[in-house]
Every structure is written in C-alpha cells, then in structure tokens.
Amino acid sequence: MSATQPARKPRGRQFFANPGPTNIPDSVLLAGAHQTMDFNDPNFIEVYDGCIAGLKRILKTEQNIFLYTGSGHAAWEACLVNLLSAGDTILIIESGYFSISWAKMAEDLGMEVRTVEADWRRGVDIAAVKAALAADTGHAIKAVCVVHNETATGMMIPVPEVRAAIDAAGHPALLMADTISSLGSLDFRMDEWGVDAAVGGSQKGLMLHTGMSFNGVSNKAMEVHKTSKLPKHYFNWTNMLARPHKSFVGTVPISFFYMLQEALRLIEQEEGLENVFLRHSRLARAVRAAVQHWSGNNGPQLFCLNPSRYSDSVTAIMMPEGVNADALRAIALQKYNVSLGGGLGPLGGKVFRIGHLGDLNEPMILGTLATVELAMKVAGVPHAPGGVAAAIASLAE
Ligand SMILES: *Cc1c(COP(=O)(O)O)cnc(C)c1O
C-alpha cells in the first residue's frame, strides 16, 4: 500500500470495547443534533434544570453541582482549585495510572502530595489510609483523594471504607472521589458515603461525547471553598453561583444537555439505574470468566488479584511474560475492527483492557471476547481456548 492510498475501511460495525470514551446510543447521538439556541431561553432552562436534577439523582446527592466544558481532567482540577490553597497537603490513595495523574496535577498546582502506596494488583490496604490520617495529628492533610474505579487496572476501591477510615481517625479532611468511570455503571452514593467532592465526566457511564465534566460538592466543602486561595476563574464556583445557571462561566454547551436528557431517560426510565448496575455486573462476570479460562495454558490473566474489588465496568488483562499486548490489540483492530483499550503508564504493552460500561449488551461482549480469542490464536498468544464458552456459561446462569 502506497503512502497516498487511504487505509482500507473495514466493513461492518466497529466493536468498540474501550473503557472511555464508550459507545454512544443512537438516540443520544440524534438528541445531540439539536439546533443551538440562547442558553437563557426558557425552553432550554427547562431541559437544563431537568438534567441537573437527573445528575443529582445519579450521583445520589441533594447538595451542589458545578459543570465545565472540558473532559474529566477539568473537574479534577476544579475541585482542587476550589477547595485548597497553595502548600496545602493532600493524601492520595494510590490505585494506578489515574490516581498518579491526579497527584501529579495537584503537585503542579502547588500542593504537597502524600501518597498511601498500594500494590496495583491488590489495591490499597484501608488500614494504611487510617494510619496515615491518625499520624497526621496536626491535621495538615486537607483532603483525601480516591479513584472509585481505577480504569487503568480494573479495580474498584470501596469509598465507604475510606470514609470510615477518615471518621475512625477523627480527621477533618475532605473526601474527594473520582467517579469518572463508575458513575452510571457502578453504584455511587455521594451523600450516604460522605463524599465532599465527586468528580464526574460525560464520556463513560453516561454515554455522551467527551467534553463535559462536573463536580458534586457537599455543603461542608462549600464552606471550605470560601477560604480556598488557589487562583481560579473559569473554574471558580463563586463566579458560577452569580451566573444564571449557577454554573458554567461562559457559554453553556447546549447540545450536551439534549444528549444528557436522553441518556438520563435511557438510564432511569427505559432501563432503571439498578438494572443498569445489574447489567454491568452480569457482563463483567462473563468477561472475567473468559479471561480466567484463557489463563490456563500460561495465557493472559486478570490483572486485578483481589476478587472483592473487581471492577464491573472495565477489566484489565495481563499478558503472559514477553507477549506484547499492543501487538494483539493491533490485530484485533486492523484485522477485525475491534477496538480494545491499551495499558496505561507502566502497564503499556503489558496489559490490554476490555471496557464493558455504558451502552453494551451480551452479543457485543460475546463478539468482543470471541474476537479477542481469535486474535490470540492468530497472534500465537498462549491461552486455553474456550473462554467464550465460559462467558456463555456465565451469562446463562
Ligand atoms: C477517564 C478518566 C479520567 C480522565 O478523564 P478525561 O475525560 O480523559 O479527562 C480520570 N479518572 C478516571 C478514573 C478515568 O477513567
């Protein structure tokens, strides 16, 4: 093929098995094709207000919410700059690539970062979180940051246990929880779990395009916000409260709200939030059954070694020693048009990920698993054939 020839366009539908962005339902795509309008138009305000109420129901909060035109990183940054001051100390619970990225952001913003280190395959020991807080008798730590669902490793960290550790240590630190890849796919309860700042994004469980993110903010955190000194303007919640929508400095991204309105309708009315969670856990179990089967014969295995923390929205799969995950992903994509997630940071080339969150059903998962098995056979990756049958058995239970 010469350099001027376009790449061959594969026929059929792409099976998109990334953990974010995720598949966008057709009705959501169509809802986004809405003519733009004045964001103060009463017709839009009605849609906007409905979406805010819906987001609060999904976050399970009756407190505050602020939104940004920007991906999840924007909401990460917003909760740091609105709640902290230069030189403040925060405690990050290590879980994988995303916890480390959030920590790096905090450092760049001038914060002192302490880390509760953890084995990425087993996850943090909550007792170590409690010990770190108990040792901080001077209460230097202003916030504890946890990634609810570590998208890079396929592990869920129990946020209520982190809350309990903070309370047991009698520590006043705020609790910040990244729910970017858990919201709308795993149960998350902001108010009940005592989360002070929740971080959410549009393109994962909420099944929208990338480009909108938000924070749920507790009333306690709103008081802390008043004393925060980090520079901010676009992200400043005080500026937002003076705006007509009590959010968004600048133009409101209209089309996102038409899409969000439809996504909320699918989640809450058509399927029901509890059923959404059950579907994710059913599909996740099937993926794990396939991988556990493949692992016979020195095949790939589940990256997460802690069954009580398996993620129901993404599975990271560790390749056998010396076998490149990206070579397998390239075959899956180029030959069969199945897009798998890659390994992030130090897991690059060692891990591939199957995202099973958002708009997904059994045939999509089975198709993906069957194609991974096919690609392993073609690539000569050692594995025990029959993982798909194990997934079918799991789904038929
Ligand atoms: C995707 C993701 C992010 C980053 O969000 P962007 O929208 O890519 O900026 C942060 N945390 C977690 C857990 C994620 O899955």
Ligand as a Chemical Component Dictionary entry (heavy atoms), coordinates in Angstrom:
data_LIG
# 
_chem_comp.id                   LIG 
_chem_comp.type                 NON-POLYMER 
_chem_comp.pdbx_formal_charge   0 
_chem_comp.three_letter_code    LIG 
# 
loop_
_chem_comp_atom.comp_id 
_chem_comp_atom.atom_id 
_chem_comp_atom.alt_atom_id 
_chem_comp_atom.type_symbol 
_chem_comp_atom.charge 
_chem_comp_atom.model_Cartn_x 
_chem_comp_atom.model_Cartn_y 
_chem_comp_atom.model_Cartn_z 
_chem_comp_atom.pdbx_ordinal 
LIG C1 C1 C 0 -11.081 8.780  32.016 1  
LIG C2 C2 C 0 -10.684 9.024  33.415 2  
LIG C3 C3 C 0 -10.118 10.235 33.841 3  
LIG C4 C4 C 0 -9.746  11.326 32.886 4  
LIG O1 O1 O 0 -10.834 11.873 32.284 5  
LIG P1 P1 P 0 -10.696 12.648 30.884 6  
LIG O2 O2 O 0 -12.118 12.817 30.495 7  
LIG O3 O3 O 0 -9.928  11.746 29.978 8  
LIG O4 O4 O 0 -10.004 13.918 31.155 9  
LIG C5 C5 C 0 -9.859  10.392 35.175 10 
LIG N1 N1 N 0 -10.122 9.426  36.069 11 
LIG C6 C6 C 0 -10.632 8.238  35.699 12 
LIG C7 C7 C 0 -10.886 7.196  36.728 13 
LIG C8 C8 C 0 -10.925 7.999  34.370 14 
LIG O5 O5 O 0 -11.427 6.813  34.000 15 
# 
loop_
_chem_comp_bond.comp_id 
_chem_comp_bond.atom_id_1 
_chem_comp_bond.atom_id_2 
_chem_comp_bond.value_order 
_chem_comp_bond.pdbx_ordinal 
LIG C1 C2 SING 1  
LIG C2 C3 SING 2  
LIG C2 C8 DOUB 3  
LIG C3 C4 SING 4  
LIG C3 C5 DOUB 5  
LIG C4 O1 SING 6  
LIG O1 P1 SING 7  
LIG P1 O2 DOUB 8  
LIG P1 O3 SING 9  
LIG P1 O4 SING 10 
LIG C5 N1 SING 11 
LIG N1 C6 DOUB 12 
LIG C6 C7 SING 13 
LIG C6 C8 SING 14 
LIG C8 O5 SING 15 
# 
